[in-house]
């Protein structure tokens, strides 16, 4: 395996769930070089490629499908904050999470729906038939959460989405 390919593989190993543009930005290689070596690593089963919500992410083969989805979601700042809140509070009503994170309910629901789809968060009905959010597997989620830090571009996209949601919801924070 070439030195360039080893560096790309090591970077993906240290940043599971990285997407292509981020991989190019954080490497010293041209986009065509990265593309070529990623293709070869995929062909040799040394990397796995998954698409989640319009973005292609790369992973070491050691992660299963559920873990890959979780890592992709944790690269989104808001999804990550929701999970951290649930780790700290064990369970919570959606309104409490939205208030604590200062996000619109629609933003919360968008991210919670994806977290539920990938069995990271569960929704159940508590007292008075109200929805309660909990982590499906807090230990595994906490372990995966520590391996990902959202990048600046990911955070900017998330913050822009929050701003638009607040403007559309007419919440006081948007003014």
C-alpha positions as a LaTeX table, in Angstrom:
\begin{tabular}{lrrr}
\hline
Residue & $x$ (\AA) & $y$ (\AA) & $z$ (\AA) \\
\hline
Unk1 & 0.00 & 0.00 & 0.00 \\
Unk2 & 1.37 & 3.41 & $-0.92$ \\
Unk3 & 2.26 & 6.01 & 1.68 \\
Unk4 & $-0.51$ & 8.31 & 0.39 \\
Unk5 & $-3.08$ & 5.54 & 0.71 \\
Unk6 & $-1.84$ & 4.71 & 4.22 \\
Unk7 & $-2.20$ & 8.35 & 5.27 \\
Unk8 & $-5.74$ & 8.55 & 3.91 \\
Unk9 & $-6.68$ & 5.27 & 5.60 \\
Unk10 & $-5.17$ & 6.45 & 8.89 \\
Unk11 & $-7.06$ & 9.74 & 8.67 \\
Unk12 & $-10.36$ & 7.93 & 8.11 \\
Unk13 & $-9.49$ & 5.59 & 10.98 \\
Unk14 & $-8.96$ & 8.55 & 13.30 \\
Unk15 & $-12.02$ & 10.41 & 11.96 \\
Unk16 & $-14.63$ & 7.73 & 11.31 \\
Unk17 & $-17.54$ & 9.17 & 9.37 \\
Unk18 & $-15.46$ & 11.83 & 7.64 \\
Unk19 & $-16.91$ & 13.04 & 4.36 \\
Unk20 & $-14.97$ & 13.53 & 1.16 \\
Unk21 & $-14.63$ & 17.34 & 1.20 \\
Unk22 & $-13.45$ & 17.25 & 4.80 \\
Unk23 & $-10.96$ & 14.53 & 3.93 \\
Unk24 & $-9.57$ & 16.69 & 1.11 \\
Unk25 & $-9.47$ & 19.83 & 3.29 \\
Unk26 & $-7.60$ & 18.08 & 6.07 \\
Unk27 & $-5.06$ & 16.34 & 3.85 \\
Unk28 & $-2.19$ & 17.64 & 1.81 \\
Unk29 & $-3.42$ & 15.84 & $-1.30$ \\
Unk30 & $-5.33$ & 17.09 & $-4.34$ \\
Unk31 & $-8.98$ & 16.03 & $-4.63$ \\
Unk32 & $-8.18$ & 13.72 & $-7.56$ \\
Unk33 & $-5.48$ & 11.96 & $-5.52$ \\
Unk34 & $-7.82$ & 11.49 & $-2.59$ \\
Unk35 & $-10.56$ & 10.23 & $-4.88$ \\
Unk36 & $-8.23$ & 7.72 & $-6.54$ \\
Unk37 & $-6.85$ & 6.34 & $-3.27$ \\
Unk38 & $-10.25$ & 6.22 & $-1.57$ \\
Unk39 & $-11.59$ & 4.23 & $-4.54$ \\
Unk40 & $-8.70$ & 1.77 & $-4.21$ \\
Unk41 & $-9.21$ & 1.47 & $-0.43$ \\
Unk42 & $-12.91$ & 0.76 & $-1.03$ \\
Unk43 & $-12.07$ & $-1.89$ & $-3.64$ \\
Unk44 & $-9.65$ & $-3.55$ & $-1.19$ \\
Unk45 & $-12.29$ & $-3.49$ & 1.61 \\
Unk46 & $-10.05$ & $-1.27$ & 3.72 \\
Unk47 & $-12.72$ & 1.47 & 3.87 \\
Unk48 & $-16.51$ & 1.47 & 3.87 \\
Unk49 & $-18.63$ & 4.15 & 2.22 \\
Unk50 & $-22.14$ & 5.02 & 3.41 \\
Unk51 & $-24.53$ & 7.78 & 2.41 \\
Unk52 & $-26.65$ & 9.38 & 5.10 \\
Unk53 & $-28.99$ & 12.29 & 4.44 \\
Unk54 & $-27.29$ & 13.49 & 1.28 \\
Unk55 & $-23.69$ & 13.12 & 2.42 \\
Unk56 & $-21.19$ & 10.37 & 1.73 \\
Unk57 & $-19.17$ & 9.29 & 4.75 \\
Unk58 & $-16.12$ & 7.01 & 5.00 \\
Unk59 & $-15.36$ & 4.54 & 7.80 \\
Unk60 & $-12.91$ & 1.84 & 8.78 \\
Unk61 & $-14.55$ & $-1.57$ & 8.18 \\
Unk62 & $-14.71$ & $-2.31$ & 11.92 \\
Unk63 & $-17.89$ & $-0.25$ & 12.38 \\
Unk64 & $-21.26$ & $-1.90$ & 11.78 \\
Unk65 & $-24.15$ & $-0.19$ & 9.99 \\
Unk66 & $-25.76$ & 1.15 & 13.19 \\
Unk67 & $-22.45$ & 2.60 & 14.39 \\
Unk68 & $-21.79$ & 4.20 & 11.00 \\
Unk69 & $-25.19$ & 5.89 & 11.07 \\
Unk70 & $-24.60$ & 7.10 & 14.63 \\
Unk71 & $-21.21$ & 8.54 & 13.75 \\
Unk72 & $-22.66$ & 10.37 & 10.74 \\
Unk73 & $-25.42$ & 11.83 & 12.91 \\
Unk74 & $-22.97$ & 12.85 & 15.64 \\
Unk75 & $-21.14$ & 15.01 & 13.10 \\
Unk76 & $-24.24$ & 17.23 & 13.20 \\
Unk77 & $-23.92$ & 19.62 & 16.12 \\
Unk78 & $-27.61$ & 19.61 & 17.02 \\
Unk79 & $-27.97$ & 15.82 & 16.96 \\
Unk80 & $-24.85$ & 15.61 & 19.08 \\
Unk81 & $-26.24$ & 18.15 & 21.60 \\
Unk82 & $-29.50$ & 16.20 & 21.86 \\
Unk83 & $-27.62$ & 13.00 & 22.63 \\
Unk84 & $-25.39$ & 14.74 & 25.20 \\
Unk85 & $-28.49$ & 16.20 & 26.87 \\
Unk86 & $-30.06$ & 12.73 & 27.08 \\
Unk87 & $-26.84$ & 11.27 & 28.49 \\
Unk88 & $-26.89$ & 13.92 & 31.21 \\
Unk89 & $-30.63$ & 13.68 & 31.95 \\
Unk90 & $-31.35$ & 10.01 & 31.08 \\
Unk91 & $-34.82$ & 10.88 & 29.77 \\
Unk92 & $-36.63$ & 14.09 & 28.91 \\
Unk93 & $-39.71$ & 15.53 & 27.32 \\
Unk94 & $-39.10$ & 16.96 & 23.84 \\
Unk95 & $-40.14$ & 20.45 & 24.99 \\
Unk96 & $-37.52$ & 20.34 & 27.76 \\
Unk97 & $-34.78$ & 19.34 & 25.31 \\
Unk98 & $-35.77$ & 22.05 & 22.82 \\
Unk99 & $-35.87$ & 24.70 & 25.57 \\
Unk100 & $-32.55$ & 23.65 & 27.07 \\
Unk101 & $-30.80$ & 23.65 & 23.69 \\
Unk102 & $-32.61$ & 26.80 & 22.58 \\
Unk103 & $-33.79$ & 25.25 & 19.33 \\
Unk104 & $-37.13$ & 25.21 & 17.56 \\
Unk105 & $-39.31$ & 22.16 & 18.12 \\
Unk106 & $-39.19$ & 21.48 & 14.37 \\
Unk107 & $-35.38$ & 21.35 & 14.51 \\
Unk108 & $-35.55$ & 18.99 & 17.47 \\
Unk109 & $-38.05$ & 16.74 & 15.70 \\
Unk110 & $-35.95$ & 16.66 & 12.53 \\
Unk111 & $-32.92$ & 15.37 & 14.43 \\
Unk112 & $-34.86$ & 13.14 & 16.83 \\
Unk113 & $-36.61$ & 11.42 & 13.91 \\
Unk114 & $-33.22$ & 10.48 & 12.46 \\
Unk115 & $-31.89$ & 9.39 & 15.84 \\
Unk116 & $-34.98$ & 7.22 & 16.33 \\
Unk117 & $-34.71$ & 5.79 & 12.79 \\
Unk118 & $-31.21$ & 4.53 & 13.63 \\
Unk119 & $-32.19$ & 3.25 & 17.11 \\
Unk120 & $-30.03$ & 5.73 & 18.99 \\
Unk121 & $-32.96$ & 7.43 & 20.73 \\
Unk122 & $-36.28$ & 5.90 & 21.70 \\
Unk123 & $-39.63$ & 7.62 & 22.12 \\
Unk124 & $-42.05$ & 6.27 & 24.68 \\
Unk125 & $-45.17$ & 7.54 & 26.35 \\
Unk126 & $-44.81$ & 8.53 & 29.99 \\
Unk127 & $-47.17$ & 10.10 & 32.49 \\
Unk128 & $-50.34$ & 11.60 & 31.06 \\
Unk129 & $-49.51$ & 9.98 & 27.71 \\
Unk130 & $-46.69$ & 12.46 & 26.96 \\
Unk131 & $-43.68$ & 11.61 & 24.81 \\
Unk132 & $-40.40$ & 10.92 & 26.63 \\
Unk133 & $-37.05$ & 10.67 & 24.86 \\
Unk134 & $-34.34$ & 8.26 & 26.03 \\
Unk135 & $-31.14$ & 6.78 & 24.65 \\
Unk136 & $-31.59$ & 3.23 & 23.39 \\
Unk137 & $-28.09$ & 2.15 & 24.48 \\
Unk138 & $-26.41$ & 4.86 & 26.57 \\
Unk139 & $-23.09$ & 3.02 & 26.99 \\
Unk140 & $-22.58$ & 2.31 & 23.28 \\
Unk141 & $-23.78$ & 5.79 & 22.37 \\
Unk142 & $-21.39$ & 7.44 & 24.83 \\
Unk143 & $-18.49$ & 5.40 & 23.48 \\
Unk144 & $-19.24$ & 6.41 & 19.88 \\
Unk145 & $-19.89$ & 10.02 & 20.82 \\
Unk146 & $-16.36$ & 10.42 & 22.13 \\
Unk147 & $-14.90$ & 9.53 & 18.72 \\
Unk148 & $-16.51$ & 12.42 & 16.79 \\
Unk149 & $-16.13$ & 16.17 & 16.89 \\
Unk150 & $-18.25$ & 18.12 & 14.40 \\
Unk151 & $-16.15$ & 20.10 & 11.93 \\
Unk152 & $-16.53$ & 23.83 & 11.45 \\
Unk153 & $-18.45$ & 23.42 & 8.16 \\
Unk154 & $-20.80$ & 20.90 & 9.80 \\
Unk155 & $-21.39$ & 23.28 & 12.67 \\
Unk156 & $-22.04$ & 26.23 & 10.33 \\
Unk157 & $-24.60$ & 24.25 & 8.34 \\
Unk158 & $-26.32$ & 23.20 & 11.56 \\
Unk159 & $-26.38$ & 26.75 & 12.91 \\
Unk160 & $-27.76$ & 28.09 & 9.63 \\
Unk161 & $-30.52$ & 25.46 & 9.76 \\
Unk162 & $-31.33$ & 26.48 & 13.32 \\
Unk163 & $-31.53$ & 30.14 & 12.32 \\
Unk164 & $-33.88$ & 29.40 & 9.43 \\
Unk165 & $-36.07$ & 27.22 & 11.67 \\
Unk166 & $-36.25$ & 29.96 & 14.30 \\
Unk167 & $-37.19$ & 32.54 & 11.67 \\
Unk168 & $-39.89$ & 30.27 & 10.25 \\
Unk169 & $-41.22$ & 29.40 & 13.72 \\
Unk170 & $-41.25$ & 33.06 & 14.71 \\
Unk171 & $-39.51$ & 32.29 & 18.00 \\
Unk172 & $-38.31$ & 35.29 & 20.03 \\
Unk173 & $-34.66$ & 34.15 & 19.75 \\
Unk174 & $-34.73$ & 34.87 & 16.01 \\
Unk175 & $-35.32$ & 38.57 & 16.48 \\
\hline
\end{tabular}
